[in-house]
């Protein structure tokens, strides 16, 4: 990769979202299909087709375990950046946490619903 990239490019790694927090925001919200996210993801989980089955599960233990794993995976990025930053000559690497809860708390102070922060149709991507 370093032979084909232009000098001064930056590859940015971002930590994973707090998916357990997404569930709290969305569980009672209405999905564009007309049902709550909780009902939609419960149905998708039964079909084993849910894109976020670990985080959008009614099972709190599953959500907690999924979040624990996401935290572990996010912790790998700073080590990767540290260990590999001198390996590549033509680009730099950077890592940033994803402060989802802090963003949501700030947004909530505006009085607007937290569901505004989440792309409503295609899974639960943050916008």
DRENGU-528582 format. One record per residue (C-alpha): residue in three letters; x, y, z. Coordinates in pm, 1 decimal, m for minus. Layout:
BEGIN
@residuo->ALA, px->X, py->Y, pz->Z
...
***
This chain:
BEGIN
@residuo->UNK, px->0.0, py->0.0, pz->0.0
@residuo->UNK, px->279.9, py->242.9, pz->81.1
@residuo->UNK, px->421.7, py->214.7, pz->m272.2
@residuo->UNK, px->96.9, py->335.2, pz->m426.4
@residuo->UNK, px->m16.5, py->613.6, pz->m197.7
@residuo->UNK, px->57.8, py->983.3, pz->m226.2
@residuo->UNK, px->273.0, py->1144.9, pz->38.0
@residuo->UNK, px->90.5, py->1319.7, pz->324.5
@residuo->UNK, px->m223.0, py->1108.6, pz->311.9
@residuo->UNK, px->m377.1, py->1012.6, pz->641.7
@residuo->UNK, px->m555.4, py->686.8, pz->713.1
@residuo->UNK, px->m795.9, py->751.3, pz->998.4
@residuo->UNK, px->m928.4, py->477.4, pz->1222.8
@residuo->UNK, px->m1239.7, py->548.0, pz->1428.4
@residuo->UNK, px->m1351.5, py->344.7, pz->1727.3
@residuo->UNK, px->m1672.4, py->147.8, pz->1710.5
@residuo->UNK, px->m1999.6, py->305.2, pz->1818.9
@residuo->UNK, px->m2156.6, py->230.7, pz->2154.8
@residuo->UNK, px->m2415.4, py->m3.5, pz->2011.9
@residuo->UNK, px->m2580.2, py->m72.7, pz->2346.0
@residuo->UNK, px->m2655.4, py->297.8, pz->2360.7
@residuo->UNK, px->m2810.8, py->280.5, pz->2012.2
@residuo->UNK, px->m3059.9, py->27.5, pz->2143.8
@residuo->UNK, px->m3163.0, py->261.2, pz->2423.9
@residuo->UNK, px->m3219.9, py->540.6, pz->2173.2
@residuo->UNK, px->m3404.9, py->332.7, pz->1915.1
@residuo->UNK, px->m3594.9, py->56.6, pz->2093.8
@residuo->UNK, px->m3924.6, py->246.9, pz->2106.9
@residuo->UNK, px->m3870.8, py->464.3, pz->1800.0
@residuo->UNK, px->m4067.0, py->387.8, pz->1485.2
@residuo->UNK, px->m3870.2, py->251.4, pz->1190.4
@residuo->UNK, px->m3972.9, py->383.7, pz->844.9
@residuo->UNK, px->m4142.5, py->46.5, pz->784.6
@residuo->UNK, px->m4397.4, py->140.6, pz->1053.7
@residuo->UNK, px->m4290.9, py->m82.1, pz->1344.3
@residuo->UNK, px->m4061.2, py->m10.2, pz->1634.1
@residuo->UNK, px->m3694.2, py->m82.9, pz->1586.4
@residuo->UNK, px->m3720.6, py->m333.2, pz->1870.0
@residuo->UNK, px->m3992.5, py->m531.0, pz->1689.0
@residuo->UNK, px->m3812.0, py->m509.2, pz->1355.3
@residuo->UNK, px->m3479.7, py->m628.8, pz->1494.9
@residuo->UNK, px->m3646.4, py->m900.6, pz->1702.6
@residuo->UNK, px->m3804.5, py->m1029.4, pz->1381.3
@residuo->UNK, px->m3474.8, py->m1001.7, pz->1192.2
@residuo->UNK, px->m3290.7, py->m1173.1, pz->1477.9
@residuo->UNK, px->m3534.9, py->m1466.9, pz->1452.6
@residuo->UNK, px->m3455.1, py->m1491.0, pz->1081.7
@residuo->UNK, px->m3081.1, py->m1453.9, pz->1154.2
@residuo->UNK, px->m3071.9, py->m1159.6, pz->911.3
@residuo->UNK, px->m3028.8, py->m862.4, pz->1146.3
@residuo->UNK, px->m2725.7, py->m649.0, pz->1058.2
@residuo->UNK, px->m2677.2, py->m547.5, pz->1422.6
@residuo->UNK, px->m2804.6, py->m855.4, pz->1603.5
@residuo->UNK, px->m2570.9, py->m814.3, pz->1899.5
@residuo->UNK, px->m2658.8, py->m455.1, pz->1971.2
@residuo->UNK, px->m3021.1, py->m449.2, pz->1862.8
@residuo->UNK, px->m3118.2, py->m753.0, pz->2066.8
@residuo->UNK, px->m3377.2, py->m746.8, pz->2343.2
@residuo->UNK, px->m3129.4, py->m953.3, pz->2544.1
@residuo->UNK, px->m2931.5, py->m712.0, pz->2760.8
@residuo->UNK, px->m2654.2, py->m966.4, pz->2823.5
@residuo->UNK, px->m2598.0, py->m1006.2, pz->2447.5
@residuo->UNK, px->m2584.8, py->m627.2, pz->2408.3
@residuo->UNK, px->m2333.4, py->m597.9, pz->2692.7
@residuo->UNK, px->m2111.4, py->m874.6, pz->2550.5
@residuo->UNK, px->m2123.6, py->m717.6, pz->2204.5
@residuo->UNK, px->m2026.8, py->m379.4, pz->2348.6
@residuo->UNK, px->m1745.2, py->m538.5, pz->2548.4
@residuo->UNK, px->m1607.9, py->m690.9, pz->2227.5
@residuo->UNK, px->m1640.9, py->m360.8, pz->2041.7
@residuo->UNK, px->m1439.9, py->m189.0, pz->2315.8
@residuo->UNK, px->m1172.7, py->m459.4, pz->2285.5
@residuo->UNK, px->m1159.3, py->m419.0, pz->1907.4
@residuo->UNK, px->m1143.2, py->m40.3, pz->1931.1
@residuo->UNK, px->m849.4, py->m74.2, pz->2171.2
@residuo->UNK, px->m650.5, py->m244.7, pz->1895.3
@residuo->UNK, px->m644.4, py->66.5, pz->1674.5
@residuo->UNK, px->m411.0, py->280.9, pz->1887.6
@residuo->UNK, px->m168.4, py->m11.6, pz->1908.6
@residuo->UNK, px->m185.8, py->m59.8, pz->1531.9
@residuo->UNK, px->m116.6, py->307.2, pz->1474.1
@residuo->UNK, px->169.7, py->304.0, pz->1721.7
@residuo->UNK, px->327.0, py->m18.1, pz->1596.2
@residuo->UNK, px->288.6, py->44.9, pz->1224.2
@residuo->UNK, px->320.9, py->421.8, pz->1187.2
@residuo->UNK, px->688.8, py->400.3, pz->1091.2
@residuo->UNK, px->625.5, py->115.2, pz->846.6
@residuo->UNK, px->457.3, py->329.5, pz->583.6
@residuo->UNK, px->647.8, py->620.8, pz->434.7
@residuo->UNK, px->378.8, py->784.2, pz->226.0
@residuo->UNK, px->94.6, py->813.8, pz->470.1
@residuo->UNK, px->28.3, py->873.7, pz->834.6
@residuo->UNK, px->m217.1, py->689.8, pz->1052.9
@residuo->UNK, px->m442.2, py->837.2, pz->1317.7
@residuo->UNK, px->m696.5, py->701.7, pz->1561.6
@residuo->UNK, px->m992.5, py->881.0, pz->1715.8
@residuo->UNK, px->m1237.7, py->749.0, pz->1970.1
@residuo->UNK, px->m1603.2, py->766.1, pz->1873.5
@residuo->UNK, px->m1755.8, py->973.0, pz->2155.9
@residuo->UNK, px->m2111.0, py->870.7, pz->2076.8
@residuo->UNK, px->m2252.4, py->916.3, pz->2426.0
@residuo->UNK, px->m2096.2, py->1262.2, pz->2459.8
@residuo->UNK, px->m2231.0, py->1364.8, pz->2118.1
@residuo->UNK, px->m2576.1, py->1237.6, pz->2212.8
@residuo->UNK, px->m2570.8, py->1420.0, pz->2545.9
@residuo->UNK, px->m2476.9, py->1746.2, pz->2375.7
@residuo->UNK, px->m2743.9, py->1698.7, pz->2111.0
@residuo->UNK, px->m3007.3, py->1618.0, pz->2373.2
@residuo->UNK, px->m2943.4, py->1956.8, pz->2533.0
@residuo->UNK, px->m3076.3, py->2115.7, pz->2212.6
@residuo->UNK, px->m3412.6, py->1957.1, pz->2287.5
@residuo->UNK, px->m3419.8, py->1758.4, pz->1965.7
@residuo->UNK, px->m3472.4, py->1381.2, pz->1961.5
@residuo->UNK, px->m3161.3, py->1161.8, pz->1961.4
@residuo->UNK, px->m3310.7, py->960.7, pz->1677.1
@residuo->UNK, px->m3220.1, py->1257.4, pz->1454.0
@residuo->UNK, px->m2856.6, py->1147.8, pz->1484.4
@residuo->UNK, px->m2921.7, py->804.5, pz->1338.1
@residuo->UNK, px->m2984.0, py->722.5, pz->974.9
@residuo->UNK, px->m3333.9, py->577.6, pz->994.9
@residuo->UNK, px->m3360.2, py->316.5, pz->723.5
@residuo->UNK, px->m3040.7, py->128.1, pz->642.5
@residuo->UNK, px->m2956.9, py->m34.2, pz->974.4
@residuo->UNK, px->m2862.8, py->208.2, pz->1247.2
@residuo->UNK, px->m2576.9, py->407.0, pz->1102.7
@residuo->UNK, px->m2493.6, py->734.8, pz->1265.5
@residuo->UNK, px->m2508.7, py->1045.2, pz->1052.0
***
